[in-house]
Amino acid sequence: MAKLDYDGPILEIENLSISFFTRLREIPAVMDFSVTVQPGEAVGLVGESGCGKSTVALGVMRDLGVNGRIVGGTVRFKGRDLGDMSAAELRDIRGNEIAMIYQEPMASLNPAMRIGKQLIEVPMIHEGISEAEALARALEVVRDVKLPDPERIMRSYPHQLSGGQQQRIVIAMALMSKPSLLILDEPTTALDVTVEAAVVELVKDLGKKYGTSMLFISHNLGLVLETCDRICVMYSGEAVETGSIRDVFDKMQHPYTQALFRSIPLPGADKNTRPLKAIPGNFPLPHERPDGCNFGPRCDYFRAGLCDKFDIPMVGIKGDDRHFTRCLRIDEIDWHAPMEAMAQHEATVPGKVVLKMENLKKYYEVAANALFGGSSGKKVVKANETLSFEARESETLAIVGESGCGKSTFAKVLMGLETATEGQILLDNRNIEQVPIEKRDTQTVADVQMVFQNPFDTLNPSMTVGRQIIRALEVFGIGDTDQARRDEMLRLLDLVKLPREFAERMPRQLSGGQKQRVGIARAFAGGARIVVADEPVSALDVSVQAAVTDLLMEIQRKQKTTLLFISHDLSIVRYLSDRVMVMYLGHVVELGTTEQVFAPPYHPYTEALLSAVPIADTRITKKHIVLEGDVPSAMNPPPGCPFQTRCRWKAQVPGGLCEREVPPVRELVPGHQVKCHLSQEMFDRMEPVITVAAE
């Protein structure tokens, strides 16, 4: 089908309602939802998990499965109602005129088929062009998505590419037919922050080049600020506010939008002096929504008899560009009033050194022929290379870096799941680096605990919450009687702010944030002195993140715990850490207090990491640094400085030193060390990556 020239809105969704039908009931997933996407415009769709963002996208694609049904409203594409189209017409439009990019790239790629073959299928099927023409176009698009050596990539299978490269191929596939509308459903969630920055940059550039309109689904407000022209905020199946980025970010007119912004760590937030404000209560289940305003039970401005009376319509904001809100009290609320001060805390003074690592190395031997087909011998994977640091009582040390930098490997060695190759780990001056977990005494196991990234995988689905915590108490030998252990379990539920009746619930009856609290309760069951928190909030919604990080800080203050916080989210790191350790390819490249690491001079890698962080604040100006290429393999690291293959400062170091020698560790000021060959003069010339405009 030839693509029609059309100068009206590309996508018009009007009063859309979508329900899923089960044997028991109809479950409304999306209600009275409207949004318009103009030619060349990017619209961000944001909200928490379960708010209906992806359902809207699947409604546009007419891909709601056997139980999903559009029960009201219309979806028009280039003026034509998609509901009136035949199956053949829809097939022609999907992939050709409307393309969708999913969160998990491997869901869109055939693992048994070479990349080139998968790319040329799209235009050959939809446009009937020749294989030679399709190949030429595929090569052009692979170059457009900035993949190295396009010919080799085209011959590769999906498993031979990194996650970032796979996602770029999926974007290339979506662009092969030059669609008019591109729907992106959380396209960067599984990627590192530096790769995410490159993919976002790419999407923006390609949008301009091809004139593609975009519907960008995300829970990351910073990402939407950087990629979109307009934004639509969803809550519990409804659009609650929609408008231009500037209007919604700077002149928000809905209590949920305001609450969302108050729960994310923007510049200036501080765990002691300016804590975040978590949204109270929980997200309503689709069949348990309240009367009137869905956000009512969690809203600071709720008024009984008004907000719970009837369905609330979207209303326009005078003087703004297509700015609408679903709130009855917009004229009564003082939107400029400062947030009520949350409880402030004295900064904790770190105590004695609890944990010390000295020149820790962790190497793995792998059979070379298993990887390179035919060559014999062994290959060494250098996962950790001379790691040295100290951590003190009551201190939060953040460990940041991209996937493959060795963060999780060092955590495994600390936990006793692996043993060290060289170097030492001292826990209270006792060496534990060669003691696997099964040989550690109960006290050592209780002292070093872990909170994992995904709360869904760490709980036993067939055991009640209370029983899982009691089981940990039994392992740690706490409590002489069943009753004593039960009392301690209830005290731990109080500690993590879960109702005591949750003791009888099964994990499937809990939300993600509640499950993570159970994981934290279990980690602290033995009075843990060191807790390794491995991305503990990255799987949680923004509003829940604030509550969980706040909880970790509160427990730390009470119990003087040492927290090792592994994360790639530098906004949260800035908010809650006392010191930061930056890792790259197994090396510690920078270590210092949070203030030292977040202000110049930086290690060149830290500078690039800071530039990549999306920040949901229109006052922010960031230096633009996009890292080229991926993290090299730990099996075949580059010679010299581990970062030299991607460093923008390398040309400033004379004589090819970066390519020959691993840099020494230098102390710039007391407590602030970097592993870099740059001269002091070059460090002195560094400018801030992030600047905040004055109010």
C-alpha positions as CSV (number, residue, x, y, z in Angstrom):
1,M,0.0,0.0,0.0
2,A,1.4,3.4,-1.0
3,K,1.9,5.8,1.9
4,L,-0.5,8.7,1.7
5,D,0.6,12.2,2.2
6,Y,-1.3,13.6,5.1
7,D,-0.9,16.9,7.0
8,G,-3.3,16.4,9.9
9,P,-2.6,14.7,13.2
10,I,-0.7,11.4,12.8
11,L,-2.5,9.7,15.7
12,E,-5.7,10.8,17.4
13,I,-6.9,8.8,20.4
14,E,-10.2,10.0,21.7
15,N,-12.0,8.8,24.9
16,L,-10.4,5.4,24.5
17,S,-11.5,2.7,27.0
18,I,-10.0,-0.8,27.0
19,S,-11.1,-3.7,29.3
20,F,-9.8,-7.2,29.9
21,F,-12.5,-9.9,30.4
22,T,-11.9,-12.8,32.9
23,R,-14.4,-15.5,34.0
24,L,-15.1,-13.4,37.1
25,R,-15.4,-9.9,35.8
26,E,-14.6,-7.2,33.4
27,I,-11.4,-5.4,34.4
28,P,-11.2,-1.8,33.0
29,A,-7.5,-1.2,32.2
30,V,-7.8,2.2,30.3
31,M,-10.7,4.7,30.7
32,D,-11.6,7.8,28.8
33,F,-8.1,8.3,27.4
34,S,-7.3,10.9,24.8
35,V,-4.0,12.0,23.3
36,T,-3.0,13.5,19.9
37,V,0.4,13.2,18.1
38,Q,1.1,15.7,15.4
39,P,3.5,15.2,12.5
40,G,7.1,15.0,13.6
41,E,6.1,15.3,17.3
42,A,7.3,13.1,20.1
43,V,4.8,12.5,22.9
44,G,5.9,10.9,26.2
45,L,3.5,8.7,28.1
46,V,4.6,8.4,31.7
47,G,3.2,6.7,34.9
48,E,3.8,3.9,37.3
49,S,3.6,0.1,36.4
50,G,0.0,-0.9,35.9
51,C,-1.3,2.6,34.9
52,G,-2.2,1.4,31.4
53,K,0.7,2.9,29.3
54,S,1.5,-0.3,27.4
55,T,-2.2,-1.2,27.1
56,V,-2.7,2.1,25.2
57,A,0.1,1.1,22.8
58,L,-1.3,-2.3,22.3
59,G,-4.7,-0.8,21.7
60,V,-3.2,1.4,18.9
61,M,-1.5,-1.7,17.4
62,R,-4.8,-3.7,17.8
63,D,-2.9,-6.4,19.6
64,L,-4.8,-6.9,22.9
65,G,-4.9,-10.7,22.8
66,V,-8.0,-12.9,23.3
67,N,-9.2,-11.2,26.6
68,G,-8.6,-7.5,25.7
69,R,-11.2,-5.4,24.0
70,I,-11.7,-1.8,23.1
71,V,-15.0,-0.9,24.8
72,G,-15.3,2.7,23.9
73,G,-13.7,5.6,22.0
74,T,-11.7,5.7,18.8
75,V,-8.1,5.5,17.5
76,R,-7.5,7.3,14.2
77,F,-4.3,7.0,12.3
78,K,-3.9,9.8,9.6
79,G,-7.6,10.5,9.9
80,R,-8.7,6.9,9.4
81,D,-10.4,4.9,12.2
82,L,-8.3,1.8,12.9
83,G,-11.5,0.1,14.2
84,D,-13.1,0.3,10.7
85,M,-10.1,-1.4,9.0
86,S,-10.1,-5.0,7.8
87,A,-7.5,-7.5,9.1
88,A,-5.5,-7.2,5.8
89,E,-5.5,-3.3,6.0
90,L,-4.3,-3.5,9.6
91,R,-1.5,-5.9,8.7
92,D,-0.4,-3.5,5.9
93,I,-0.2,-0.6,8.3
94,R,1.5,-2.5,11.2
95,G,5.3,-2.6,10.6
96,N,5.0,-0.4,7.5
97,E,3.3,2.8,8.7
98,I,3.2,2.1,12.5
99,A,6.2,0.4,14.1
100,M,6.7,-0.6,17.7
101,I,9.9,-1.1,19.7
102,Y,9.6,-3.2,22.8
103,Q,11.5,-3.1,26.1
104,E,13.3,-6.4,25.6
105,P,15.1,-6.5,22.2
106,M,15.3,-10.3,22.0
107,A,11.5,-10.5,22.0
108,S,11.7,-8.9,18.5
109,L,14.6,-10.8,17.1
110,N,14.7,-14.4,15.8
111,P,17.7,-16.1,17.5
112,A,18.2,-18.5,14.6
113,M,18.4,-15.9,11.8
114,R,21.2,-13.6,10.8
115,I,20.6,-9.9,11.4
116,G,20.7,-8.9,7.7
117,K,18.0,-11.4,6.8
118,Q,15.7,-10.1,9.5
119,L,16.2,-6.5,8.4
120,I,15.5,-7.1,4.7
121,E,12.3,-9.0,5.4
122,V,10.4,-5.9,6.4
123,P,10.5,-3.8,3.2
124,M,10.4,-6.9,1.0
125,I,7.1,-8.0,2.6
126,H,5.5,-4.6,3.0
127,E,6.8,-2.8,-0.1
128,G,7.6,-5.6,-2.5
129,I,11.1,-4.3,-3.2
130,S,14.0,-6.5,-4.5
131,E,16.5,-8.2,-2.2
132,A,19.3,-6.0,-3.5
133,E,17.4,-2.8,-2.8
134,A,16.4,-4.0,0.6
135,L,20.0,-4.9,1.4
136,A,21.2,-1.5,0.4
137,R,18.6,0.1,2.6
138,A,19.4,-2.2,5.5
139,L,23.1,-1.2,5.3
140,E,22.1,2.5,5.3
141,V,19.9,2.1,8.4
142,V,22.5,0.1,10.3
143,R,24.9,2.9,9.6
144,D,22.2,5.4,10.8
145,V,21.9,3.6,14.1
146,K,25.7,4.0,14.5
147,L,26.7,0.4,14.7
148,P,30.4,-0.4,14.0
149,D,31.3,-2.5,10.9
150,P,27.8,-2.7,9.4
151,E,28.7,-5.6,7.0
152,R,29.9,-7.8,10.0
153,I,26.8,-6.9,12.0
154,M,24.5,-7.9,9.1
155,R,26.2,-11.3,9.0
156,S,25.9,-11.8,12.8
157,Y,23.3,-13.7,14.9
158,P,21.5,-11.8,17.7
159,H,23.4,-13.5,20.5
160,Q,26.7,-12.2,19.1
161,L,25.7,-8.6,19.8
162,S,25.6,-6.8,23.2
163,G,22.2,-5.6,24.6
164,G,22.8,-2.1,23.4
165,Q,23.6,-3.3,19.9
166,Q,20.5,-5.6,19.8
167,Q,18.3,-2.6,20.8
168,R,19.8,-0.6,17.9
169,I,19.1,-3.4,15.5
170,V,15.4,-3.4,16.7
171,I,15.3,0.4,16.1
172,A,16.8,-0.2,12.6
173,M,14.2,-2.8,11.9
174,A,11.4,-0.4,12.9
175,L,12.9,2.3,10.7
176,M,13.3,0.1,7.6
177,S,10.0,1.1,6.1
178,K,10.3,4.7,7.3
179,P,7.1,4.5,9.4
180,S,5.0,7.6,10.1
181,L,4.6,6.6,13.8
182,L,7.1,4.9,16.0
183,I,5.8,3.6,19.4
184,L,8.7,3.0,21.9
185,D,7.7,0.9,25.0
186,E,10.4,1.5,27.7
187,P,13.1,1.0,25.0
188,T,16.1,1.7,27.3
189,T,15.1,0.1,30.6
190,A,17.4,-2.9,30.3
191,L,20.4,-0.8,29.1
192,D,23.3,0.9,30.9
193,V,23.0,4.6,31.4
194,T,25.7,5.4,28.9
195,V,24.2,3.1,26.2
196,E,20.8,4.6,27.1
197,A,22.1,8.1,26.4
198,A,23.5,7.0,23.0
199,V,20.2,5.3,22.1
200,V,18.1,8.3,23.1
201,E,20.4,10.6,21.1
202,L,19.9,8.2,18.2
203,V,16.1,8.1,18.4
204,K,16.0,12.0,18.5
205,D,18.3,12.3,15.5
206,L,16.4,9.6,13.5
207,G,13.1,11.2,14.3
208,K,14.4,14.4,12.8
209,K,15.9,12.7,9.7
210,Y,12.9,10.6,8.9
211,G,10.3,13.0,10.1
212,T,8.8,10.2,12.3
213,S,6.2,11.0,15.0
214,M,6.8,9.2,18.3
215,L,4.8,7.9,21.2
216,F,7.5,7.3,23.9
217,I,6.4,5.2,26.9
218,S,8.6,5.5,30.0
219,H,8.5,5.7,33.7
220,N,11.6,7.9,33.6
221,L,10.7,11.6,33.6
222,G,14.2,12.7,32.9
223,L,14.3,10.6,29.7
224,V,10.9,12.1,28.6
225,L,12.3,15.6,29.2
226,E,15.3,14.9,26.9
227,T,13.3,13.2,24.1
228,C,9.8,14.5,23.9
229,D,7.9,17.7,22.9
230,R,4.8,16.9,24.9
231,I,3.9,14.7,27.8
232,C,0.9,12.7,29.0
233,V,0.9,11.6,32.7
234,M,-1.2,8.5,33.4
235,Y,-2.5,7.2,36.7
236,S,-4.6,4.1,37.2
237,G,-5.9,3.8,33.6
238,E,-6.6,7.5,33.1
239,A,-4.7,10.5,31.7
240,V,-4.5,12.9,34.6
241,E,-2.4,15.7,32.9
242,T,-1.2,16.4,29.4
243,G,0.6,19.3,27.9
244,S,3.9,20.6,26.5
245,I,7.0,19.5,28.4
246,R,7.6,23.1,29.8
247,D,3.9,23.5,30.9
248,V,3.8,20.1,32.7
249,F,7.3,20.3,34.3
250,D,7.2,23.9,35.3
251,K,3.5,24.6,35.8
252,M,2.1,21.2,36.8
253,Q,-1.6,21.3,37.5
254,H,-2.4,17.8,39.0
255,P,-1.6,16.6,42.5
256,Y,-0.3,13.2,41.1
257,T,2.2,15.0,38.8
258,Q,3.4,17.1,41.7
259,A,3.7,14.0,44.0
260,L,5.7,12.2,41.3
261,F,8.2,15.0,41.1
262,R,8.6,15.2,44.8
263,S,9.5,11.6,45.1
264,I,12.4,11.6,42.6
265,P,15.9,12.8,43.6
266,L,16.4,16.0,41.7
267,P,19.5,18.2,42.2
268,G,19.3,19.7,45.7
269,A,17.6,16.7,47.3
270,D,19.6,15.4,50.3
271,K,18.8,12.4,52.5
272,N,19.5,14.5,55.7
273,T,18.5,18.1,55.0
274,R,16.0,17.7,52.1
275,P,14.6,14.2,52.1
276,L,12.2,13.0,49.3
277,K,8.5,12.7,50.0
278,A,7.2,9.3,49.1
279,I,3.6,9.1,47.8
280,P,1.5,7.6,50.7
281,G,-0.6,4.4,50.2
282,N,-0.6,2.0,47.3
283,F,-1.7,2.0,43.7
284,P,-5.4,0.8,43.4
285,L,-6.0,-2.5,41.7
286,P,-8.1,-2.1,38.6
287,H,-11.3,-3.7,40.1
288,E,-10.9,-1.8,43.4
289,R,-10.7,1.8,42.1
290,P,-12.3,4.4,44.4
291,D,-15.3,6.5,43.5
292,G,-14.6,9.9,41.9
293,C,-10.9,10.7,41.5
294,N,-8.7,7.6,41.3
295,F,-5.8,9.4,43.0
296,G,-8.1,10.7,45.8
297,P,-7.1,8.3,48.6
298,R,-3.4,9.3,48.2
299,C,-3.9,13.0,47.5
300,D,-2.8,15.8,49.8
301,Y,-5.6,18.0,48.6
302,F,-8.5,15.4,48.7
303,R,-11.9,16.8,49.8
304,A,-14.6,14.4,50.8
305,G,-18.0,15.1,49.2
306,L,-16.3,16.7,46.2
307,C,-13.4,14.5,44.9
308,D,-15.3,11.2,45.5
309,K,-18.7,12.2,44.1
310,F,-18.5,11.5,40.3
311,D,-16.2,10.8,37.4
312,I,-13.9,13.8,36.9
313,P,-13.4,15.1,33.4
314,M,-10.3,16.6,31.8
315,V,-10.3,20.4,31.8
316,G,-8.2,22.9,29.9
317,I,-5.7,25.2,31.5
318,K,-6.2,28.8,30.3
319,G,-3.3,30.4,28.4
320,D,-1.3,27.2,28.0
321,D,-0.6,25.1,24.9
322,R,-3.1,22.2,24.8
323,H,-2.6,21.8,28.6
324,F,-5.3,19.7,30.3
325,T,-5.7,18.2,33.8
326,R,-8.2,15.9,35.6
327,C,-8.6,17.8,38.9
328,L,-11.5,19.8,40.3
329,R,-9.4,21.9,42.7
330,I,-6.8,23.4,40.4
331,D,-7.9,27.0,41.2
332,E,-7.8,26.5,44.9
333,I,-4.4,24.8,45.2
334,D,-1.3,27.0,45.7
335,W,1.0,25.2,43.2
336,H,4.0,27.3,44.1
337,A,3.8,26.5,47.9
338,P,7.0,24.8,49.0
339,M,6.8,21.1,50.0
340,E,6.1,20.7,53.7
341,A,9.5,19.9,55.3
342,M,10.0,16.2,55.8
343,A,11.8,15.1,59.0
344,Q,15.4,16.2,58.9
345,H,18.2,14.2,60.3
346,E,21.7,14.9,61.6
347,A,24.3,13.6,59.2
348,T,25.7,10.4,60.7
349,V,29.3,10.3,61.6
350,P,31.0,7.2,60.1
351,G,32.5,5.0,62.8
352,K,35.3,2.5,62.8
353,V,36.4,0.7,59.6
354,V,34.3,-2.5,59.3
355,L,35.3,-3.7,55.9
356,K,38.7,-3.3,54.1
357,M,39.6,-4.6,50.7
358,E,43.3,-4.6,49.6
359,N,44.3,-5.3,46.0
360,L,41.5,-7.8,45.5
361,K,41.6,-9.7,42.2
362,K,39.1,-12.1,40.8
363,Y,40.0,-14.0,37.6
364,Y,38.0,-16.7,35.9
365,E,39.5,-19.3,33.6
366,V,37.4,-20.3,30.7
367,A,38.2,-22.8,27.9
368,A,39.1,-20.8,24.8
369,N,37.7,-23.4,22.4
370,A,34.2,-23.0,24.1
371,L,34.2,-19.4,22.8
372,F,36.3,-19.3,19.7
373,G,35.6,-22.6,18.2
374,G,38.6,-24.8,17.8
375,S,41.5,-23.0,19.4
376,S,42.8,-24.9,22.4
377,G,44.1,-23.6,25.8
378,K,42.6,-21.3,28.4
379,K,41.4,-17.7,28.4
380,V,41.4,-15.6,31.6
381,V,38.5,-13.2,32.4
382,K,39.8,-10.4,34.6
383,A,36.6,-9.5,36.4
384,N,38.2,-7.6,39.3
385,E,41.6,-6.0,39.1
386,T,43.4,-4.6,42.3
387,L,40.3,-3.4,44.1
388,S,41.2,-1.4,47.2
389,F,38.8,0.5,49.5
390,E,37.5,0.8,53.1
391,A,33.9,1.1,54.4
392,R,33.0,2.4,57.8
393,E,30.2,1.8,60.3
394,S,27.0,3.9,59.5
395,E,28.4,4.8,56.0
396,T,26.8,4.5,52.6
397,L,29.4,3.7,49.9
398,A,27.9,3.7,46.4
399,I,29.5,1.5,43.7
400,V,28.7,2.7,40.2
401,G,29.6,1.6,36.7
402,E,28.3,-0.1,33.5
403,S,27.4,-3.7,33.2
404,G,30.5,-5.8,33.0
405,C,32.6,-3.5,35.2
406,G,32.9,-6.0,38.0
407,K,30.4,-4.6,40.6
408,S,28.4,-7.9,41.0
409,T,31.6,-10.0,40.9
410,F,33.1,-8.2,43.9
411,A,29.7,-8.5,45.7
412,K,29.8,-12.3,45.1
413,V,33.4,-12.5,46.6
414,L,32.3,-10.5,49.6
415,M,29.3,-12.7,50.2
416,G,31.4,-15.8,49.9
417,L,29.6,-17.0,46.7
418,E,33.0,-16.9,45.1
419,T,36.6,-16.8,46.5
420,A,39.2,-14.3,45.6
421,T,42.1,-15.0,43.2
422,E,44.5,-12.6,45.0
423,G,44.4,-9.8,47.7
424,Q,42.4,-9.7,50.9
425,I,39.0,-8.8,52.4
426,L,39.1,-7.9,56.0
427,L,35.8,-8.0,58.0
428,D,36.7,-6.6,61.5
429,N,40.4,-7.4,60.7
430,R,39.5,-11.1,59.9
431,N,40.3,-12.4,56.5
432,I,37.3,-13.8,54.7
433,E,38.3,-13.7,51.0
434,Q,39.1,-17.4,50.8
435,V,36.2,-18.6,53.0
436,P,33.2,-19.8,50.9
437,I,29.7,-19.2,52.3
438,E,29.2,-22.8,53.3
439,K,32.3,-22.7,55.5
440,R,31.5,-19.3,57.1
441,D,30.3,-19.3,60.7
442,T,26.7,-18.2,61.4
443,Q,27.8,-14.8,62.7
444,T,29.8,-13.9,59.6
445,V,26.9,-14.9,57.4
446,A,24.5,-12.8,59.5
447,D,26.9,-9.8,59.5
448,V,27.2,-9.6,55.6
449,Q,23.8,-9.7,53.9
450,M,22.4,-8.8,50.5
451,V,19.3,-7.1,49.1
452,F,18.8,-8.1,45.5
453,Q,17.7,-6.2,42.5
454,N,14.6,-8.2,41.7
455,P,12.3,-8.8,44.7
456,F,10.2,-11.3,42.7
457,D,13.1,-13.8,42.4
458,T,14.2,-13.8,46.0
459,L,11.1,-14.9,47.9
460,N,9.8,-18.5,48.0
461,P,6.4,-18.3,46.3
462,S,4.9,-21.2,48.4
463,M,5.8,-19.8,51.8
464,T,4.1,-17.0,53.7
465,V,6.0,-13.7,54.4
466,G,6.2,-14.4,58.1
467,R,7.5,-17.9,57.6
468,Q,10.3,-16.7,55.3
469,I,11.5,-14.2,57.9
470,I,11.3,-16.8,60.7
471,R,13.3,-19.2,58.5
472,A,16.1,-16.5,58.4
473,L,15.9,-16.1,62.2
474,E,16.3,-19.9,62.6
475,V,19.3,-20.0,60.3
476,F,20.9,-17.1,62.3
477,G,20.1,-18.8,65.6
478,I,18.0,-15.9,66.9
479,G,15.3,-16.5,69.5
480,D,15.1,-19.5,71.9
481,T,11.5,-20.3,71.3
482,D,9.0,-20.2,68.4
483,Q,7.2,-17.4,70.1
484,A,10.4,-15.4,70.5
485,R,11.1,-15.8,66.8
486,R,7.5,-14.8,65.9
487,D,7.8,-11.7,68.1
488,E,11.1,-10.8,66.4
489,M,9.5,-11.4,62.9
490,L,6.7,-9.0,63.8
491,R,9.3,-6.4,65.0
492,L,11.1,-6.7,61.7
493,L,7.8,-6.1,59.8
494,D,7.4,-3.0,61.9
495,L,10.9,-2.0,61.0
496,V,10.2,-2.1,57.3
497,K,6.8,-0.4,57.8
498,L,4.7,-3.4,56.7
499,P,1.4,-4.1,58.5
500,R,1.7,-7.1,60.8
501,E,-1.1,-8.9,59.1
502,F,1.2,-9.3,56.1
503,A,2.9,-12.1,58.0
504,E,0.1,-14.4,56.8
505,R,0.2,-13.3,53.1
506,M,1.8,-15.1,50.2
507,P,4.4,-13.2,48.0
508,R,1.9,-13.1,45.1
509,Q,-0.4,-10.9,47.2
510,L,2.2,-8.2,47.5
511,S,3.3,-5.4,45.2
512,G,6.9,-5.0,44.0
513,G,7.7,-2.4,46.7
514,Q,6.2,-4.6,49.4
515,K,8.2,-7.6,48.3
516,Q,11.4,-5.6,48.4
517,R,10.6,-4.6,52.0
518,V,10.2,-8.3,52.9
519,G,13.7,-8.8,51.3
520,I,15.1,-6.0,53.4
521,A,13.5,-7.4,56.6
522,R,15.1,-10.7,55.9
523,A,18.5,-9.2,55.3
524,F,18.3,-7.4,58.7
525,A,17.0,-10.5,60.5
526,G,20.4,-11.4,61.9
527,G,21.3,-7.8,62.7
528,A,23.4,-7.4,59.6
529,R,26.4,-5.0,59.9
530,I,27.1,-4.8,56.2
531,V,24.3,-4.9,53.7
532,V,25.2,-5.1,50.0
533,A,22.2,-3.5,48.1
534,D,22.5,-4.6,44.5
535,E,20.3,-2.2,42.4
536,P,17.6,-2.5,45.2
537,V,15.2,0.0,43.7
538,S,15.8,-0.2,39.9
539,A,12.9,-2.7,39.5
540,L,10.5,-0.5,41.4
541,D,8.3,2.4,40.4
542,V,9.6,6.0,41.0
543,S,7.1,6.7,43.8
544,V,8.0,3.4,45.6
545,Q,11.8,4.0,45.2
546,A,11.6,7.0,47.5
547,A,9.9,5.0,50.2
548,V,12.4,2.1,50.0
549,T,15.5,4.3,49.9
550,D,14.1,6.2,52.9
551,L,13.5,3.0,54.7
552,L,17.1,1.8,54.1
553,M,18.5,5.1,55.5
554,E,16.2,4.9,58.6
555,I,17.3,1.4,59.4
556,Q,20.9,2.4,58.8
557,R,20.6,5.2,61.3
558,K,19.1,2.9,63.9
559,Q,21.4,0.0,63.5
560,K,24.6,1.7,62.3
561,T,24.7,-0.5,59.3
562,T,27.4,-0.2,56.6
563,L,25.6,0.0,53.2
564,L,27.3,-0.9,50.0
565,F,24.9,0.5,47.4
566,I,25.4,-0.9,43.9
567,S,23.6,1.2,41.3
568,H,23.8,2.8,37.8
569,D,21.3,5.5,38.8
570,L,23.6,8.5,39.7
571,S,20.6,10.6,40.8
572,I,19.9,8.2,43.7
573,V,23.6,7.8,44.4
574,R,24.0,11.5,44.8
575,Y,21.0,11.6,47.1
576,L,21.9,8.9,49.6
577,S,25.6,8.0,49.4
578,D,28.4,9.4,51.6
579,R,31.2,8.2,49.3
580,V,31.2,6.9,45.7
581,M,33.4,4.4,44.0
582,V,33.4,4.4,40.2
583,M,34.4,1.1,38.5
584,Y,35.3,0.4,34.9
585,L,36.4,-3.0,33.5
586,G,37.3,-4.4,36.9
587,H,39.3,-1.3,38.1
588,V,38.4,1.4,40.6
589,V,38.9,4.5,38.4
590,E,37.7,7.1,41.0
591,L,36.9,7.1,44.7
592,G,35.9,10.0,46.9
593,T,33.1,11.7,48.8
594,T,29.9,12.3,46.9
595,E,30.7,16.0,46.7
596,Q,34.2,15.3,45.3
597,V,33.0,12.8,42.7
598,F,30.1,14.9,41.5
599,A,32.2,18.1,41.0
600,P,35.2,18.7,38.7
601,P,37.9,17.5,38.4
602,Y,36.5,14.1,37.3
603,H,38.0,10.9,35.9
604,P,37.0,11.0,32.2
605,Y,34.7,8.0,32.7
606,T,32.9,9.7,35.6
607,E,32.5,12.8,33.5
608,A,30.8,10.7,30.8
609,L,28.6,8.9,33.3
610,L,27.3,12.2,34.8
611,S,26.6,13.5,31.3
612,A,24.5,10.4,30.5
613,V,22.1,10.7,33.5
614,P,18.6,11.9,32.5
615,I,17.5,14.5,35.0
616,A,13.8,15.6,35.2
617,D,14.5,19.3,35.8
618,T,14.1,22.0,33.2
619,R,16.7,24.2,35.0
620,I,19.5,21.8,34.3
621,T,22.1,22.3,31.6
622,K,24.4,19.3,30.9
623,K,27.6,19.0,29.0
624,H,27.0,16.7,26.1
625,I,29.3,13.6,26.1
626,V,28.2,10.5,24.3
627,L,30.6,7.5,24.8
628,E,31.3,5.7,21.6
629,G,31.4,1.9,21.6
630,D,30.7,-0.7,24.3
631,V,32.6,-1.7,27.4
632,P,35.5,-3.9,26.2
633,S,35.4,-7.6,27.1
634,A,37.1,-8.5,30.5
635,M,38.5,-11.5,28.6
636,N,40.3,-9.3,26.1
637,P,40.9,-5.9,27.9
638,P,42.7,-3.1,26.0
639,P,46.4,-2.5,26.8
640,G,47.3,0.4,29.1
641,C,44.4,2.3,30.7
642,P,41.2,0.3,30.6
643,F,39.2,3.3,29.5
644,Q,41.5,4.5,26.7
645,T,39.4,3.0,23.8
646,R,36.5,5.4,24.7
647,C,38.2,8.3,26.3
648,R,37.7,11.8,24.8
649,W,40.7,13.2,26.7
650,K,43.3,10.6,25.5
651,A,44.8,13.0,22.9
652,Q,45.8,15.3,25.7
653,V,48.3,12.8,27.1
654,P,51.5,12.8,25.1
655,G,53.5,9.8,23.8
656,G,50.7,7.2,23.7
657,L,51.1,6.6,27.4
658,C,47.4,5.8,27.8
659,E,47.8,2.9,25.4
660,R,50.9,1.5,27.0
661,E,50.6,1.7,30.8
662,V,47.9,1.3,33.4
663,P,47.7,4.6,35.2
664,P,48.8,4.9,38.8
665,V,46.3,5.7,41.5
666,R,46.7,9.5,42.4
667,E,45.2,11.4,45.2
668,L,43.9,14.8,43.9
669,V,43.0,16.0,47.4
670,P,42.8,14.0,50.6
671,G,40.3,11.2,50.2
672,H,39.8,11.7,46.5
673,Q,41.7,9.4,44.2
674,V,41.6,8.7,40.5
675,K,43.4,6.3,38.2
676,C,44.3,8.5,35.2
677,H,47.3,9.8,33.2
678,L,46.0,13.3,32.8
679,S,48.2,16.1,34.1
680,Q,47.1,18.2,37.1
681,E,46.9,21.2,34.6
682,M,44.3,19.2,32.6
683,F,42.3,18.3,35.7
684,D,42.3,22.0,36.7
685,R,40.8,22.9,33.3
686,M,37.8,20.6,33.7
687,E,34.3,22.3,33.9
688,P,31.2,21.0,35.6
689,V,29.1,18.6,33.6
690,I,25.8,19.5,35.3
691,T,24.9,23.1,36.0
692,V,21.6,24.3,37.6
693,A,20.2,27.7,36.5
694,A,19.5,30.2,39.3
695,E,15.8,30.4,40.4
